[in-house]
């Protein structure tokens, strides 16, 4: 691999890592901070992608689809919290797993009834549709770079809200001791409603923003779900910074795992085992630090 | 018994005999196809094709009505053996038809070999089904993975492009496609510089596209389908490779996904045993009949494969005089069948895989246009088959 190719692969890795962070960010909030296991996270990503596609078809503009889609996913998240999840905070994780697994089935079936089972594409908005030439054979789509920028901005915004604002303080207080926070006058029910619907909206937003590069298809949520959990677990439960670092690490391991050839004692390891590399990384991190990279030590 | 009930029962029993006789004589057809999940549409298209073939034969199979026993296989290999066994032992089907997913189909082959029930595979391309695992009662009306990419390799080399990269998913079908491509391409004088694999069903192509750009091959062959095919073709164009390196693929790359791929797919050359635009009276008649029967839905290659499964079943049962228990006659007729398919006439190889023309197609204005025949009457080598 020559130097130019190496740097382009590095760019690919960063870009993929940032996209992963975007998709996993909602789960960081809901699972990491609220402690709710949301198996339907991927399904909400799919909802976002289908919203982006259908609204873009309807309005003719990707931006309009984003502007309409975000409030819709916030409402969807709020409705799910208010109707179902609210009842399960005090219960153990198994009940949450059952509920959110049920949600996957309901969301997939509704998607099939409303939008059908076709594969769809969302056009890249004209403003960002160009490509930057990198070498004489390869160019880089501007949309992917813009997506990376948006992910970075989102990561900073999340970290700032949670660490440095009053709302963030309430969220953290509610997460670490619900009763005490309530006794101190924090409207905990509203905080939880807000955090959960924000988490769902982030999942939906990730689906919408990634739709032009990922295409829109049935079951797309299940593919990203496991990876999202890997991001949160490697990063350490409850840590936005951890999720960010973990997503970038996964991006690096996944990208270079596919293109580097590694042979130990005549046994071909890479790229043959590229499909496992991410999970090997997770296993290694958990052996070294069972609480994740930035998790609180028990 | 009360008088009124007696009367009712008597009336019923008068009405019953013809009905009961027909029921006893119904032919039991087990359909094991995906009706949910990614392959749901393929399952529906195959069933529609099969039903159309039966409807055109007067709605009967060798004079007998057909009763369908349907199972949604969910494309889940873990449930496949149980599902197939249930059709054979509980529903006592006379013949099995299925399926799309290769892993599930191989489980069906196993059940068919053990029970002796005839099996018709209307899609799954696993080489083994008509290779090492071939059996007198296992038939395929679709293709083997070997067929499509073997022809592709030859075509690319003959076009003067001698240095190629092949890219696909790391799973059974992908590896079979890559091996067949290498064989076809290198036999015709080309060299496969590198085979690139992605874990299935990962769609993060960017790293491998970068690799292709730095390898600078004269051509790239590929095997992807469905949502992965859409993303691959769009990423290929977005990476600026579209105008620099010619992209080829097994026909599934551009099958049923052209609207989603849009402009990015223009000019891609693929090989497949069918094309919607095939300009023959037989194909046109089929397409018109299918669209009339199914609410103007356009038939695709999967519908054709299902349709041919229906034709094959008809020929077999007619030879057996409608009696599936007469297995020798049934299997002999299916083995010797010549199918007048919308894709062109074909017959069975010794391993029961179609000997068929592989068409060369190019995407033009959102349509897979036939630009020639890549390989006339291509027969799968059926390696490891002892029939």
Interface residues (C-beta under 8 A of the other chain):
Chain A: X1 X2 X4 X5 X8 X9 X12 X13 X15 X16 X112 X117 X118 X119 X120 X121 X123 X124 X131 X133 X135 X137 X138 X139 X140 X141 X143 X144 X213 X214 X215 X217 X218 X219 X220 X223 X254 X255 X256 X258 X259 X271 X272 X274 X275
Chain B: X36 X37 X38 X40 X41 X170 X197 X198 X199 X200 X201 X202 X203 X204 X206 X207 X208 X209 X210 X211 X213 X214 X216 X226 X227 X230 X231 X234 X235 X238 X239 X240 X241 X244 X245 X257 X260 X261 X262
